[in-house]
């Protein structure tokens, strides 16, 4: 069982990528622990020279809120870059985490004012880090990541006997899941970062596989090992 708890569109994108690489090998269950709700307006852009996006949802909120496509942007990862380019925005990807993004922008002598568009919950304060480095930077909240309860089917899977592969794309999603239902099933957690591992209880963190880089491609690369581990756990349980 592959339990996907991230919201759309990321959930569907990851599921499609898994199915393409491992056709028919994973029964999928979708149970998002968050929903994305647009809450803010795009601020005045008259003097902004560079945009920053650390998620696809920031891109979607920006594209829905303004017709401006002439301001180039930096993105934390390649998936977000693809979303920006699909919206008609020139984009450069750091292909990594927030530290990689900041290092890239500073190495490029980024032109300010910079505007970081993000959700209510963010892993790193990019605008503050840029200001600390001497770059004029602002930020704006465009959306909220509101918690939602797990489905009954997800709770049953997490407390059952069948092995569950659990991709965790953020520390917050890990915390929300554990707060809703503590997994007692044979679990194979896939963590996008050390922070996501640290958000798990110690007993679950020990079993976690961590992505080589904090991005979807690296999470997908873990699936081969995860499927092998799930089969091994299933064999250890034996027929019921």
N, C-alpha and C positions, 0 to 999 in steps of 0.2 A: 504494500500500500504506500503510495506517495501522497502525503498530506500537504497541500499547498495553502499556506495561510496568508500570503501577501495579497494585497488588493489588485484589482485590474488597473491598467492593462498588463502589469508585470506578471500576474498569475498566468494568464493565457499565453504570454510570450514564452515563459519558462516551460510550461507544459508542452507547448508545440515543439520547442527545441529538444526536450527530453524524448518525446515521441519520435521525432525525426532521427535522433541518434540511437535510440534504443526501442525500436518499434515493438509494441505489444508487450513490453517487459514490465510495465508498471501500471497497476490499477490506480487511477487518480481520484482524489477527493479534494474538492475546493471548499475551504472554510476560512475566509479572510477574517483576521482579528482587528482590522482597521478598515475604515472607508474614507475615501478622499472627498472632501467637500470644499468647493471654492468659496472662500470667505472674504478675500481682499481684492482691491482694485489695483491695476497697474499704476504706479505713481507717475509724476511728471518726468518725462524723458528728455526734456529740451536740452539739457547739458550733459546727458549720459553718453559716454564714449565706448564703454565696454559693459556687457552683461555677463553674469555668472549664473549657471544653473547647476545644481547638485542633485537634481532628479528630473525624470520625465514630467512629473506633475507640475513642476515649476514652468517648464516649457509650455505645457498645455494651457496653464493659467495665463501666461503671458500672451500666447497666440490668440486666445479667446478675448483678451482684454484690450488689445491694440492692433492696429494695422502696421505698426512700425516693424520693418524687417531689415532696415539698413544699419542696425547697430550690431557689430560682431560680438560673439560670445565665447567664453570658455566653459567647458563642462567637465565634471569630475570623472565621467566615464564615457565609454563608447556608445552605449545604448542611449544615453541622454544626448550625445552628439547627433546620433541618427535622428532622434526626435526633433532636434533643433533644425537640422538640415531639411528634414521633411516639411517643416513649417516655413522654410525659406530664409533661415538665419545662417549666416556664415559662422562656423563653429570650429573650435580647436579643443581636442580632448586630452585630458591628463592621463587617461587610461589607468586610473588608480584611486587613491583615497584623497581626503581633503589636504593632507600634507603635500601630496604630489601636485595637486591643483595649485596650491599656493606657491610652491617652488617653481612651477612652470610659468605662472603669471609674473613672478618677480624676475625670473631669468629673461623673460621677454620684455621687461620694462613696460609692463602693462600701462595703458593710458587711462587715467582717471578723468572725471569721476567714474567709478565702477559701481554697478548696481547688482547685488545678489538677490535673486528672487527665489523664495523657498517656502516651506511649510512651517506650521507653528512649532513643530519639533524638528530640530536639526542636530546632526552629529557634530558639527563644527561651526564656529562663528567666523566665516570667511571674511566678512566685511571688517570685523574688528581686527583680525590678523593682518589684513592689508593696511588698515590705518596704522597699526603698530609698526608696520614696515615703511610708513611714510607715503602711502598711496591714498588719495582721497576715495573713500568708498562708503556706500550706503547699503541698506538692505530693506526688503519689504516682504511681508507675509502675504502670500496669495491663497493659501489653502490650509485646511486643518486635516490632521490624520486622526479621526475620531475612533475610539475603541468600539468594537462590537463583539458580542458574545459568540463563542464557538457554536456551531450547529450540533444538534444531538448526535448526528452521525460522526462528527469529528470527536466528540467526547467518548463515544462508544469505541472508536478506533484506538484512541489514546489509552483506554483502560481495558482493552481486549488482549487477546493472545497472539494476534497476527502482527508480525514485525511492521513497523511504520518508519518510512524514511521522511524526515522532517527538515526541509530547507528553511533556514532562518536568515532572512535578508537584512535584518537590523537587530540591534540589541533590544529595541522597544518591542518588536514583535515577539521576541523570546520571552520578555517579561510579561507581556499581556497573555501569552498562551499559558505560561506556568501559573499565573494568577487565576486564570479561569479553570484549568484542569491540570493537575499534576500527572504527567504521563507515568503509567505503570506497565505499559506494553513493552515488548522488546523494541527499543528505539534506536534509530540511526540518525542523529542530528547532523545536519550539514550547516556549518556556520560561515558567514561571509567574512567575518573578521574576528580578531581576538576579543574585541568588545562584545560581540554576539556570544562568544563562548562564555565570557565572564558573566553574562546576564543569566546563564543557566545555573541551577543548583549543582553543587559539586558532583553529585552522582551522575548527572546527565552530561556535564561538561567533560568528564573523563572519556565518554564515549564519542564525543563530537569529532567530526572530520572538518578541518578548516581549509577554506579556499586559499590558494596560493596568492591570489590578489583579490581585492574586494570588489569583484564585478560578476556579472551574470555568466560570462564565459567560463570563469574559474569555478563557479558553482556547478555549472553543467559538467565540467571536467570531473567533478567528484562523483557523479552519478554512477559510473562504472564500478568504483569501489563500494559505493553505497548499496548497489544492487547485489553485489557479491556478499557483502556483510549481511544484508537482509535474508538472503537465501541460506547463509550459514546459521543465522539465528533460527530461521524456520526449521532447518534440519535438526538443530539442537532441541527444539521443543518436541518434535516428533508428532506422530498422529495422535489426535485427542480422542 
